[in-house]
Amino acid sequence: MPEQLVFTRFLNAHFAGPVDALLRAVHVKVVYPEAPISNAVAMEIIVGLLLIAYFVAVRASLSVDKPNGIAHSAEMVHEFVSGQAESIVGHGYEKFVGYLSVLLLFILVMNLLGLIPGLMSPTANPVVPLGIALVTFLYYHYHGIRSNGAGYIKQFLGPVWWLAPLMFIIEIVSHCARVLSLTVRLYANMFAGDLVTLAFFSLVPIGVPLVFLGLHLGVSIIQAYVFMLLSTIYLSLAVSHEH
């Protein structure tokens, strides 16, 4: 039985049965039927609930005359992501701002969750960054096909027709490597940050760990931004009409 956080234990105590039934329905073998919900999934649920609450609060606080701090924070995030998307994607960037904003906030909150006692950063589990990377992979390919139609295949063939078969294989490997790159970069940095912080907390519980908590905060922000930035670049390349 894996170690469970308090919230994970609560979810398994109340929802283990339905989750087991759902997993069996899709032919997924449940290793621990009494605890099918992992810590990473439980933390993602917390993050999802926090973001829903945040968006509801933003919607409720929208005011032209008296915007509050929550509205200002949402505006700052929107302007920041919009600026990045406009400079990288260019024309038509507006339709991608929603996804990129949620991507940035979702990863950032997951990264920061490890700073709260009794919780953990789900991005320190490789399955979570992999899932986000795969969704981003499908997202930019979908918009690449939507933007270019059948001509999207030209991006995989290169400018020289007789090298097209070789270029196609190289491009497929390259795009798969993007998923690996996004996954490993986020996972490795967050796992290392959590490990170092826990190590110093166990050795010197007062004073010194605060430095590493600050480092964890900085790494969390940077890695969320880098993931969003790379996703924007991949999206820009996919929707580009210059072949």
C-alpha positions as CSV (number, residue, x, y, z in Angstrom):
1,M,0.0,0.0,0.0
2,P,1.6,3.3,-1.0
3,E,1.8,6.2,1.5
4,Q,-1.3,8.4,1.3
5,L,-1.7,12.1,2.1
6,V,-4.7,13.1,4.2
7,F,-6.7,14.3,1.3
8,T,-5.8,11.2,-0.8
9,R,-7.0,9.0,2.1
10,F,-10.3,11.0,2.3
11,L,-10.9,10.5,-1.4
12,N,-10.1,6.8,-1.3
13,A,-12.4,6.3,1.7
14,H,-15.3,7.8,-0.1
15,F,-14.8,7.2,-3.8
16,A,-12.6,4.0,-4.1
17,G,-15.6,1.9,-5.2
18,P,-16.7,4.1,-8.1
19,V,-13.2,4.7,-9.2
20,D,-12.4,0.9,-9.2
21,A,-15.5,0.3,-11.2
22,L,-14.6,3.0,-13.8
23,L,-11.0,1.6,-14.1
24,R,-12.3,-1.9,-14.6
25,A,-14.7,-0.7,-17.2
26,V,-11.8,0.7,-19.3
27,H,-9.8,-2.5,-18.7
28,V,-7.2,-0.9,-16.3
29,K,-5.8,-3.2,-13.7
30,V,-6.1,-1.8,-10.2
31,V,-3.1,-2.7,-8.1
32,Y,-4.6,-1.4,-4.8
33,P,-8.4,-1.6,-5.0
34,E,-8.8,0.0,-1.6
35,A,-6.7,3.0,-2.8
36,P,-7.0,3.5,-6.5
37,I,-6.6,7.3,-6.2
38,S,-2.9,8.3,-6.0
39,N,-1.4,11.3,-4.3
40,A,-0.7,13.0,-7.6
41,V,-4.3,12.6,-8.8
42,A,-5.6,13.9,-5.4
43,M,-3.3,17.0,-5.7
44,E,-4.5,17.6,-9.2
45,I,-8.1,17.6,-8.0
46,I,-7.2,20.2,-5.3
47,V,-5.5,22.3,-8.0
48,G,-8.6,22.0,-10.3
49,L,-10.9,23.0,-7.4
50,L,-8.7,26.0,-6.5
51,L,-8.6,27.2,-10.1
52,I,-12.4,26.8,-10.5
53,A,-12.8,28.9,-7.3
54,Y,-10.4,31.5,-8.6
55,F,-12.2,31.8,-12.0
56,V,-15.5,32.0,-10.2
57,A,-14.1,34.8,-8.0
58,V,-12.7,36.6,-11.0
59,R,-16.1,36.4,-12.8
60,A,-17.9,37.7,-9.7
61,S,-15.4,40.6,-9.2
62,L,-15.5,41.9,-12.8
63,S,-16.1,45.6,-12.5
64,V,-15.1,48.5,-14.7
65,D,-15.4,51.1,-11.9
66,K,-14.0,49.2,-8.9
67,P,-11.9,46.1,-9.9
68,N,-10.4,44.4,-6.9
69,G,-7.1,42.5,-6.5
70,I,-8.5,39.3,-7.9
71,A,-9.6,41.0,-11.1
72,H,-6.2,42.8,-11.3
73,S,-4.3,39.5,-11.0
74,A,-6.4,37.9,-13.7
75,E,-5.8,40.9,-16.0
76,M,-2.1,40.7,-15.3
77,V,-2.0,37.0,-16.3
78,H,-4.1,37.6,-19.4
79,E,-1.9,40.5,-20.5
80,F,1.3,38.6,-19.9
81,V,0.2,35.5,-21.8
82,S,-1.4,37.6,-24.6
83,G,1.9,39.5,-25.0
84,Q,3.9,36.3,-25.2
85,A,1.5,34.7,-27.7
86,E,1.3,37.8,-29.9
87,S,5.1,38.1,-30.1
88,I,5.6,34.4,-30.9
89,V,2.4,33.3,-32.7
90,G,1.5,36.6,-34.4
91,H,-1.7,37.0,-36.3
92,G,-4.6,35.0,-34.8
93,Y,-2.9,34.5,-31.4
94,E,-6.1,35.4,-29.6
95,K,-7.7,32.0,-29.9
96,F,-4.8,30.4,-28.1
97,V,-4.6,32.7,-25.0
98,G,-7.3,30.8,-23.1
99,Y,-5.5,27.4,-23.3
100,L,-2.0,29.0,-22.6
101,S,-3.3,30.9,-19.6
102,V,-4.9,27.8,-18.1
103,L,-1.7,25.8,-18.8
104,L,0.4,28.4,-17.1
105,L,-1.8,28.7,-14.0
106,F,-2.4,24.9,-13.7
107,I,1.3,24.1,-13.8
108,L,2.2,27.0,-11.5
109,V,-0.3,26.1,-8.8
110,M,0.7,22.4,-9.0
111,N,4.3,23.4,-8.6
112,L,3.6,25.7,-5.6
113,L,1.4,23.1,-3.9
114,G,4.5,21.4,-2.5
115,L,5.2,24.5,-0.3
116,I,2.1,23.7,1.8
117,P,2.7,21.3,4.7
118,G,0.8,18.0,4.2
119,L,0.6,18.5,0.4
120,M,3.0,17.7,-2.5
121,S,3.7,19.0,-6.0
122,P,2.0,16.6,-8.4
123,T,4.5,17.7,-11.1
124,A,7.1,15.8,-9.1
125,N,5.4,12.6,-10.4
126,P,6.5,11.9,-14.0
127,V,3.0,10.8,-15.0
128,V,1.5,14.3,-14.5
129,P,4.0,16.3,-16.7
130,L,3.7,13.5,-19.3
131,G,-0.1,13.9,-19.3
132,I,0.2,17.7,-19.8
133,A,2.8,17.3,-22.5
134,L,0.6,14.9,-24.4
135,V,-2.4,17.2,-24.2
136,T,-0.2,20.0,-25.5
137,F,1.2,17.8,-28.2
138,L,-2.4,16.9,-29.4
139,Y,-3.5,20.6,-29.1
140,Y,-0.8,22.1,-31.3
141,H,-1.1,19.4,-33.9
142,Y,-4.9,19.8,-34.0
143,H,-4.5,23.6,-34.6
144,G,-1.7,22.9,-37.1
145,I,-4.1,20.7,-39.2
146,R,-7.0,23.1,-38.6
147,S,-4.9,26.1,-39.8
148,N,-3.1,24.4,-42.8
149,G,-5.4,21.6,-43.7
150,A,-3.7,18.8,-45.7
151,G,-0.8,21.2,-46.3
152,Y,0.3,20.6,-42.7
153,I,2.1,17.5,-43.9
154,K,4.5,19.7,-45.7
155,Q,6.1,20.7,-42.4
156,F,7.2,17.1,-42.0
157,L,8.6,16.6,-45.5
158,G,11.2,19.4,-45.9
159,P,12.0,21.5,-49.0
160,V,13.8,18.8,-51.0
161,W,11.4,16.2,-52.4
162,W,13.8,13.3,-52.7
163,L,14.7,13.7,-49.0
164,A,11.1,13.7,-47.9
165,P,10.9,10.1,-46.6
166,L,13.9,10.7,-44.4
167,M,12.8,14.1,-43.3
168,F,9.4,12.7,-42.4
169,I,11.0,10.1,-40.0
170,I,13.2,12.7,-38.5
171,E,10.3,15.1,-37.9
172,I,8.2,12.4,-36.3
173,V,11.0,11.6,-33.9
174,S,11.6,15.3,-33.3
175,H,8.0,15.9,-32.4
176,C,7.9,12.9,-30.1
177,A,11.1,14.2,-28.5
178,R,9.2,17.4,-27.7
179,V,6.9,15.4,-25.4
180,L,9.9,13.8,-23.7
181,S,11.6,17.2,-23.3
182,L,8.6,18.9,-21.8
183,T,8.0,16.0,-19.4
184,V,11.6,15.5,-18.2
185,R,12.3,19.2,-17.8
186,L,9.3,19.8,-15.6
187,Y,9.5,16.6,-13.6
188,A,13.2,16.6,-13.0
189,N,13.3,20.2,-11.7
190,M,10.3,19.8,-9.4
191,F,11.4,16.4,-8.1
192,A,14.9,17.7,-7.4
193,G,13.4,20.8,-5.7
194,D,11.2,18.7,-3.4
195,L,14.0,16.3,-2.6
196,V,16.5,19.0,-1.7
197,T,13.9,20.8,0.5
198,L,12.9,17.6,2.3
199,A,16.6,16.7,2.8
200,F,17.5,20.0,4.5
201,F,14.3,20.0,6.5
202,S,15.3,16.7,8.0
203,L,18.9,17.9,8.7
204,V,18.3,21.5,9.8
205,P,14.6,22.1,10.5
206,I,15.0,25.8,11.4
207,G,16.3,28.6,9.3
208,V,18.3,27.1,6.5
209,P,15.3,25.3,4.7
210,L,13.7,28.8,4.2
211,V,16.4,29.4,1.6
212,F,15.4,26.2,-0.3
213,L,11.7,27.1,0.0
214,G,12.5,30.4,-1.7
215,L,14.4,28.4,-4.3
216,H,11.5,26.1,-4.8
217,L,9.2,29.1,-5.3
218,G,11.6,30.5,-8.0
219,V,11.9,27.1,-9.8
220,S,8.1,26.7,-9.7
221,I,7.5,30.0,-11.4
222,I,10.3,29.5,-14.0
223,Q,9.3,26.0,-14.9
224,A,5.6,27.0,-15.4
225,Y,6.7,29.8,-17.6
226,V,9.2,27.6,-19.6
227,F,6.5,25.0,-20.2
228,M,4.1,27.6,-21.4
229,L,6.7,29.3,-23.5
230,L,7.8,26.1,-25.3
231,S,4.2,25.2,-25.9
232,T,3.6,28.6,-27.5
233,I,6.6,28.1,-29.7
234,Y,5.4,24.7,-30.8
235,L,2.0,26.1,-31.5
236,S,3.5,28.9,-33.5
237,L,5.4,26.5,-35.7
238,A,2.4,24.3,-36.2
239,V,0.0,27.1,-37.3
240,S,2.7,28.8,-39.5
241,H,1.9,29.1,-43.2
242,E,5.5,29.5,-44.1
243,H,6.7,26.1,-45.4
